[in-house]
Amino acid sequence: MITTQAQIIELEERLRQAMLGSDVVELDALIAPELLFTNHLGQLVSKQEDLDAHRSGQFKFTELTPSERQIQLNNGFTVVSVLMHIVGSYVDLMNGRLELRSELEKGTTINITFPQQK
């Protein structure tokens, strides 16, 4: 059972490393089945959708830097909220590409590229 913030921070680091490497096996082990993410577009994403995106190569993170972390330990469960600065790319199903770079107190740069239609 997880009882300290240090244990949570260690698991969060394992999660960050798994995300950087798109390590689907480690992500599957670390993420609860019922967890919902809010992605970079503000959409809710299930665990399975997140794993599928990593497996397919849709996500490619080159930097993930936590800047704000809130940990609330409760009896039998923990709530973790992390503000993450992201550098990487996201390839959507239309063969487009979204690249983003986020810097604390500077903002976010987003480049979107779509193949030219004939």
C-alpha positions as CSV (number, residue, x, y, z in Angstrom):
1,M,0.0,0.0,0.0
2,I,1.2,3.5,-0.9
3,T,1.5,5.6,2.3
4,T,3.9,8.5,1.6
5,Q,4.3,11.3,-0.9
6,A,7.8,10.0,-1.6
7,Q,6.3,6.8,-2.9
8,I,3.9,8.7,-5.1
9,I,6.7,10.9,-6.5
10,E,8.7,7.7,-7.3
11,L,5.7,6.2,-9.2
12,E,5.1,9.5,-11.0
13,E,8.7,9.5,-12.2
14,R,8.3,5.9,-13.5
15,L,5.2,7.1,-15.3
16,R,7.0,10.1,-16.8
17,Q,9.8,7.8,-18.0
18,A,7.3,5.3,-19.5
19,M,5.6,8.1,-21.3
20,L,8.9,9.4,-22.7
21,G,9.8,5.9,-24.0
22,S,6.2,4.9,-25.0
23,D,6.7,1.9,-22.8
24,V,3.2,0.4,-23.1
25,V,3.9,-2.5,-20.7
26,E,5.0,-0.1,-17.9
27,L,2.2,2.3,-18.7
28,D,-0.3,-0.5,-18.5
29,A,1.1,-1.6,-15.1
30,L,1.1,2.0,-13.7
31,I,-2.2,3.3,-14.9
32,A,-5.5,2.4,-13.2
33,P,-8.1,0.9,-15.6
34,E,-10.7,3.6,-14.7
35,L,-8.3,6.6,-15.1
36,L,-9.2,9.4,-17.4
37,F,-6.6,11.8,-18.8
38,T,-7.2,15.3,-20.1
39,N,-5.0,15.5,-23.2
40,H,-3.2,18.4,-24.9
41,L,-6.5,19.2,-26.7
42,G,-8.6,19.3,-23.6
43,Q,-10.3,16.0,-24.5
44,L,-10.9,13.2,-22.0
45,V,-9.0,10.0,-22.9
46,S,-9.4,6.6,-21.4
47,K,-6.5,4.4,-20.3
48,Q,-7.0,2.2,-23.4
49,E,-7.1,5.1,-25.8
50,D,-3.8,6.5,-24.2
51,L,-2.1,3.1,-24.5
52,D,-3.3,2.7,-28.1
53,A,-1.8,6.2,-29.0
54,H,1.5,5.2,-27.5
55,R,1.5,1.8,-29.1
56,S,0.7,3.3,-32.6
57,G,3.3,6.0,-32.4
58,Q,0.8,8.8,-32.3
59,F,2.6,10.3,-29.3
60,K,6.3,11.0,-29.3
61,F,7.4,13.0,-26.2
62,T,10.9,14.3,-26.1
63,E,10.5,16.3,-22.8
64,L,8.1,16.0,-20.0
65,T,8.8,18.4,-17.1
66,P,6.4,18.6,-14.1
67,S,6.1,22.2,-12.8
68,E,3.3,21.9,-10.3
69,R,2.3,18.8,-8.4
70,Q,-0.4,18.3,-5.9
71,I,-0.7,15.1,-3.9
72,Q,-3.6,14.3,-1.7
73,L,-3.2,11.1,0.3
74,N,-6.6,9.6,1.4
75,N,-7.6,6.4,3.2
76,G,-7.3,3.8,0.4
77,F,-6.6,6.1,-2.5
78,T,-4.5,9.1,-3.6
79,V,-5.3,12.0,-5.9
80,V,-2.4,13.4,-7.9
81,S,-2.6,16.5,-10.1
82,V,0.4,17.4,-12.2
83,L,0.9,20.4,-14.5
84,M,3.3,19.0,-17.2
85,H,5.3,21.0,-19.7
86,I,5.4,19.0,-22.8
87,V,7.7,18.9,-25.9
88,G,6.9,16.4,-28.5
89,S,4.7,15.5,-31.4
90,Y,1.3,14.1,-32.0
91,V,0.3,12.5,-35.3
92,D,-3.4,12.3,-35.9
93,L,-5.3,9.8,-38.1
94,M,-5.3,12.1,-41.1
95,N,-1.5,11.9,-41.3
96,G,-1.2,15.4,-39.9
97,R,1.3,16.3,-37.2
98,L,0.9,18.5,-34.2
99,E,4.2,19.6,-32.5
100,L,4.1,21.5,-29.3
101,R,6.6,23.1,-27.0
102,S,5.6,24.5,-23.6
103,E,7.7,26.7,-21.4
104,L,6.8,27.9,-17.9
105,E,5.9,31.6,-17.9
106,K,6.6,31.8,-21.6
107,G,3.7,30.0,-23.2
108,T,3.2,27.2,-25.7
109,T,4.2,27.1,-29.4
110,I,2.0,24.8,-31.5
111,N,2.9,23.8,-35.1
112,I,0.2,21.9,-37.1
113,T,1.1,20.3,-40.4
114,F,-1.3,18.5,-42.8
115,P,-0.5,16.8,-46.1
116,Q,-1.4,18.8,-49.1
117,Q,-4.6,17.7,-50.7
118,K,-4.6,17.3,-54.5
